[in-house]
Amino acid sequence: MARRRGIMSNRLKEEIAKELGFYDVVEREGWGGIKSRDAGNLVKRAIEMAQEGLAQQQANQNNQNK
C-alpha cells in the first residue's frame, strides 16, 4: 500500500509535538513511536490552529470591508 504524502509539514508537526510534550519520543523513536492518543491530539491541535487562522482571516476581511 502506497503512503500518502502528508498535508502537515514536518516543522508544524514538530512544533505541535513540542507544545504537547511528546517530541522527545519523536526524536528517539520517530513518528511511529508515538502513542495513538498523542497522534490524535496532534491532529486535533492542528485542526484548532487552522480554525483559529481562518477565524482571524475572516475577521481581518470583515474589518477591511467596513
N, CA, C and O atoms as a GROMACS GRO file, in nm:
protein
  264
    1MET      N    1   0.084  -0.118   0.000
    1MET     CA    2   0.000   0.000   0.000
    1MET      C    3   0.089   0.124   0.000
    1MET      O    4   0.179   0.135   0.083
    2ALA      N    5   0.067   0.216  -0.089
    2ALA     CA    6   0.148   0.336  -0.100
    2ALA      C    7   0.113   0.434   0.011
    2ALA      O    8  -0.003   0.448   0.051
    3ARG      N    9   0.216   0.501   0.060
    3ARG     CA   10   0.193   0.603   0.162
    3ARG      C   11   0.153   0.733   0.098
    3ARG      O   12   0.205   0.771  -0.007
    4ARG      N   13   0.061   0.800   0.160
    4ARG     CA   14   0.017   0.931   0.110
    4ARG      C   15   0.113   1.036   0.162
    4ARG      O   16   0.167   1.026   0.272
    5ARG      N   17   0.134   1.137   0.081
    5ARG     CA   18   0.218   1.248   0.123
    5ARG      C   19   0.142   1.328   0.228
    5ARG      O   20   0.023   1.357   0.210
    6GLY      N   21   0.207   1.362   0.334
    6GLY     CA   22   0.142   1.433   0.443
    6GLY      C   23   0.100   1.574   0.406
    6GLY      O   24   0.164   1.640   0.324
    7ILE      N   25  -0.006   1.618   0.468
    7ILE     CA   26  -0.056   1.754   0.446
    7ILE      C   27   0.018   1.852   0.536
    7ILE      O   28   0.049   1.964   0.495
    8MET      N   29   0.046   1.810   0.658
    8MET     CA   30   0.118   1.897   0.752
    8MET      C   31   0.267   1.887   0.727
    8MET      O   32   0.320   1.780   0.699
    9SER      N   33   0.334   2.000   0.739
    9SER     CA   34   0.479   1.999   0.726
    9SER      C   35   0.540   1.935   0.850
    9SER      O   36   0.480   1.934   0.957
   10ASN      N   37   0.660   1.881   0.834
   10ASN     CA   38   0.729   1.824   0.950
   10ASN      C   39   0.755   1.930   1.056
   10ASN      O   40   0.750   1.902   1.175
   11ARG      N   41   0.782   2.051   1.011
   11ARG     CA   42   0.808   2.160   1.106
   11ARG      C   43   0.686   2.186   1.195
   11ARG      O   44   0.699   2.203   1.316
   12LEU      N   45   0.567   2.188   1.134
   12LEU     CA   46   0.444   2.209   1.210
   12LEU      C   47   0.420   2.094   1.306
   12LEU      O   48   0.386   2.115   1.423
   13LYS      N   49   0.438   1.972   1.258
   13LYS     CA   50   0.419   1.855   1.345
   13LYS      C   51   0.516   1.860   1.463
   13LYS      O   52   0.477   1.830   1.576
   14GLU      N   53   0.641   1.896   1.437
   14GLU     CA   54   0.740   1.904   1.545
   14GLU      C   55   0.702   2.012   1.645
   14GLU      O   56   0.715   1.992   1.766
   15GLU      N   57   0.656   2.127   1.595
   15GLU     CA   58   0.614   2.237   1.682
   15GLU      C   59   0.499   2.193   1.774
   15GLU      O   60   0.501   2.222   1.894
   16ILE      N   61   0.402   2.125   1.717
   16ILE     CA   62   0.288   2.080   1.797
   16ILE      C   63   0.331   1.971   1.894
   16ILE      O   64   0.286   1.971   2.009
   17ALA      N   65   0.416   1.880   1.852
   17ALA     CA   66   0.465   1.774   1.941
   17ALA      C   67   0.539   1.834   2.060
   17ALA      O   68   0.526   1.785   2.172
   18LYS      N   69   0.616   1.939   2.036
   18LYS     CA   70   0.685   2.007   2.147
   18LYS      C   71   0.583   2.070   2.241
   18LYS      O   72   0.595   2.059   2.363
   19GLU      N   73   0.483   2.136   2.183
   19GLU     CA   74   0.378   2.200   2.262
   19GLU      C   75   0.304   2.098   2.349
   19GLU      O   76   0.272   2.125   2.464
   20LEU      N   77   0.278   1.980   2.292
   20LEU     CA   78   0.202   1.877   2.363
   20LEU      C   79   0.290   1.789   2.452
   20LEU      O   80   0.238   1.709   2.531
   21GLY      N   81   0.421   1.802   2.440
   21GLY     CA   82   0.511   1.735   2.533
   21GLY      C   83   0.557   1.596   2.496
   21GLY      O   84   0.602   1.522   2.584
   22PHE      N   85   0.548   1.556   2.370
   22PHE     CA   86   0.596   1.423   2.334
   22PHE      C   87   0.701   1.424   2.223
   22PHE      O   88   0.726   1.322   2.160
   23TYR      N   89   0.762   1.539   2.201
   23TYR     CA   90   0.864   1.549   2.096
   23TYR      C   91   0.986   1.463   2.128
   23TYR      O   92   1.053   1.416   2.036
   24ASP      N   93   1.015   1.443   2.255
   24ASP     CA   94   1.128   1.359   2.293
   24ASP      C   95   1.112   1.217   2.238
   24ASP      O   96   1.210   1.154   2.198
   25VAL      N   97   0.989   1.167   2.237
   25VAL     CA   98   0.962   1.033   2.182
   25VAL      C   99   0.987   1.034   2.032
   25VAL      O  100   1.044   0.939   1.977
   26VAL      N  101   0.946   1.141   1.965
   26VAL     CA  102   0.967   1.152   1.820
   26VAL      C  103   1.116   1.152   1.790
   26VAL      O  104   1.160   1.087   1.695
   27GLU      N  105   1.193   1.223   1.870
   27GLU     CA  106   1.338   1.226   1.849
   27GLU      C  107   1.402   1.089   1.868
   27GLU      O  108   1.490   1.049   1.792
   28ARG      N  109   1.357   1.017   1.969
   28ARG     CA  110   1.415   0.885   1.999
   28ARG      C  111   1.369   0.777   1.904
   28ARG      O  112   1.450   0.697   1.856
   29GLU      N  113   1.238   0.774   1.874
   29GLU     CA  114   1.178   0.661   1.804
   29GLU      C  115   1.117   0.694   1.668
   29GLU      O  116   1.077   0.604   1.594
   30GLY      N  117   1.110   0.821   1.634
   30GLY     CA  118   1.043   0.861   1.511
   30GLY      C  119   0.893   0.872   1.534
   30GLY      O  120   0.842   0.845   1.643
   31TRP      N  121   0.823   0.913   1.429
   31TRP     CA  122   0.679   0.934   1.441
   31TRP      C  123   0.604   0.804   1.468
   31TRP      O  124   0.496   0.807   1.527
   32GLY      N  125   0.660   0.693   1.427
   32GLY     CA  126   0.594   0.565   1.452
   32GLY      C  127   0.597   0.524   1.598
   32GLY      O  128   0.526   0.430   1.636
   33GLY      N  129   0.676   0.591   1.679
   33GLY     CA  130   0.687   0.556   1.821
   33GLY      C  131   0.589   0.627   1.912
   33GLY      O  132   0.582   0.596   2.031
   34ILE      N  133   0.513   0.722   1.857
   34ILE     CA  134   0.421   0.794   1.945
   34ILE      C  135   0.294   0.713   1.968
   34ILE      O  136   0.257   0.627   1.887
   35LYS      N  137   0.228   0.742   2.078
   35LYS     CA  138   0.102   0.674   2.110
   35LYS      C  139  -0.008   0.726   2.018
   35LYS      O  140  -0.003   0.839   1.970
   36SER      N  141  -0.106   0.641   1.994
   36SER     CA  142  -0.218   0.683   1.909
   36SER      C  143  -0.292   0.801   1.971
   36SER      O  144  -0.344   0.886   1.898
   37ARG      N  145  -0.298   0.808   2.100
   37ARG     CA  146  -0.362   0.922   2.167
   37ARG      C  147  -0.286   1.051   2.135
   37ARG      O  148  -0.347   1.155   2.108
   38ASP      N  149  -0.152   1.044   2.137
   38ASP     CA  150  -0.071   1.161   2.104
   38ASP      C  151  -0.091   1.201   1.958
   38ASP      O  152  -0.098   1.320   1.927
   39ALA      N  153  -0.098   1.104   1.869
   39ALA     CA  154  -0.122   1.133   1.728
   39ALA      C  155  -0.258   1.202   1.711
   39ALA      O  156  -0.270   1.299   1.635
   40GLY      N  157  -0.358   1.153   1.780
   40GLY     CA  158  -0.491   1.215   1.775
   40GLY      C  159  -0.491   1.356   1.829
   40GLY      O  160  -0.554   1.445   1.772
   41ASN      N  161  -0.419   1.377   1.940
   41ASN     CA  162  -0.409   1.511   1.997
   41ASN      C  163  -0.335   1.606   1.904
   41ASN      O  164  -0.367   1.725   1.897
   42LEU      N  165  -0.235   1.554   1.832
   42LEU     CA  166  -0.162   1.634   1.736
   42LEU      C  167  -0.255   1.681   1.624
   42LEU      O  168  -0.254   1.798   1.587
   43VAL      N  169  -0.334   1.590   1.572
   43VAL     CA  170  -0.428   1.624   1.465
   43VAL      C  171  -0.534   1.722   1.518
   43VAL      O  172  -0.569   1.819   1.450
   44LYS      N  173  -0.583   1.697   1.637
   44LYS     CA  174  -0.684   1.785   1.696
   44LYS      C  175  -0.628   1.927   1.712
   44LYS      O  176  -0.698   2.024   1.682
   45ARG      N  177  -0.504   1.939   1.758
   45ARG     CA  178  -0.442   2.070   1.776
   45ARG      C  179  -0.420   2.139   1.642
   45ARG      O  180  -0.438   2.260   1.629
   46ALA      N  181  -0.380   2.062   1.541
   46ALA     CA  182  -0.359   2.119   1.408
   46ALA      C  183  -0.491   2.174   1.352
   46ALA      O  184  -0.493   2.280   1.290
   47ILE      N  185  -0.599   2.102   1.375
   47ILE     CA  186  -0.732   2.149   1.330
   47ILE      C  187  -0.770   2.277   1.404
   47ILE      O  188  -0.822   2.371   1.343
   48GLU      N  189  -0.746   2.280   1.535
   48GLU     CA  190  -0.776   2.400   1.613
   48GLU      C  191  -0.697   2.520   1.560
   48GLU      O  192  -0.751   2.630   1.547
   49MET      N  193  -0.569   2.498   1.529
   49MET     CA  194  -0.486   2.606   1.478
   49MET      C  195  -0.538   2.655   1.342
   49MET      O  196  -0.540   2.775   1.316
   50ALA      N  197  -0.580   2.563   1.258
   50ALA     CA  198  -0.634   2.600   1.127
   50ALA      C  199  -0.764   2.680   1.143
   50ALA      O  200  -0.785   2.778   1.073
   51GLN      N  201  -0.849   2.637   1.235
   51GLN     CA  202  -0.975   2.708   1.258
   51GLN      C  203  -0.949   2.848   1.312
   51GLN      O  204  -1.016   2.944   1.273
   52GLU      N  205  -0.852   2.859   1.403
   52GLU     CA  206  -0.817   2.991   1.458
   52GLU      C  207  -0.765   3.082   1.347
   52GLU      O  208  -0.799   3.200   1.342
   53GLY      N  209  -0.684   3.026   1.257
   53GLY     CA  210  -0.630   3.104   1.146
   53GLY      C  211  -0.740   3.150   1.052
   53GLY      O  212  -0.738   3.264   1.005
   54LEU      N  213  -0.835   3.064   1.024
   54LEU     CA  214  -0.948   3.102   0.938
   54LEU      C  215  -1.034   3.209   1.003
   54LEU      O  216  -1.078   3.303   0.936
   55ALA      N  217  -1.059   3.195   1.132
   55ALA     CA  218  -1.140   3.294   1.203
   55ALA      C  219  -1.070   3.430   1.200
   55ALA      O  220  -1.135   3.533   1.181
   56GLN      N  221  -0.939   3.430   1.219
   56GLN     CA  222  -0.863   3.555   1.216
   56GLN      C  223  -0.866   3.616   1.077
   56GLN      O  224  -0.881   3.737   1.061
   57GLN      N  225  -0.852   3.531   0.977
   57GLN     CA  226  -0.856   3.577   0.838
   57GLN      C  227  -0.992   3.640   0.806
   57GLN      O  228  -0.998   3.744   0.741
   58GLN      N  229  -1.100   3.576   0.849
   58GLN     CA  230  -1.234   3.629   0.826
   58GLN      C  231  -1.254   3.761   0.899
   58GLN      O  232  -1.316   3.853   0.846
   59ALA      N  233  -1.203   3.770   1.022
   59ALA     CA  234  -1.215   3.894   1.099
   59ALA      C  235  -1.140   4.007   1.029
   59ALA      O  236  -1.188   4.120   1.023
   60ASN      N  237  -1.022   3.977   0.975
   60ASN     CA  238  -0.945   4.078   0.904
   60ASN      C  239  -1.018   4.124   0.778
   60ASN      O  240  -1.019   4.243   0.746
   61GLN      N  241  -1.080   4.030   0.706
   61GLN     CA  242  -1.156   4.065   0.586
   61GLN      C  243  -1.277   4.151   0.620
   61GLN      O  244  -1.308   4.246   0.548
   62ASN      N  245  -1.344   4.116   0.729
   62ASN     CA  246  -1.461   4.195   0.771
   62ASN      C  247  -1.420   4.337   0.808
   62ASN      O  248  -1.492   4.433   0.778
   63ASN      N  249  -1.305   4.351   0.874
   63ASN     CA  250  -1.257   4.485   0.912
   63ASN      C  251  -1.218   4.566   0.789
   63ASN      O  252  -1.235   4.688   0.788
   64GLN      N  253  -1.166   4.501   0.686
   64GLN     CA  254  -1.127   4.571   0.565
   64GLN      C  255  -1.248   4.617   0.484
   64GLN      O  256  -1.242   4.717   0.413
   65ASN      N  257  -1.358   4.543   0.495
   65ASN     CA  258  -1.479   4.574   0.418
   65ASN      C  259  -1.562   4.685   0.481
   65ASN      O  260  -1.659   4.731   0.420
   66LYS      N  261  -1.527   4.727   0.601
   66LYS     CA  262  -1.606   4.831   0.670
   66LYS      C  263  -1.566   4.969   0.621
   66LYS      O  264  -1.622   5.069   0.667
   0.00000   0.00000   0.00000
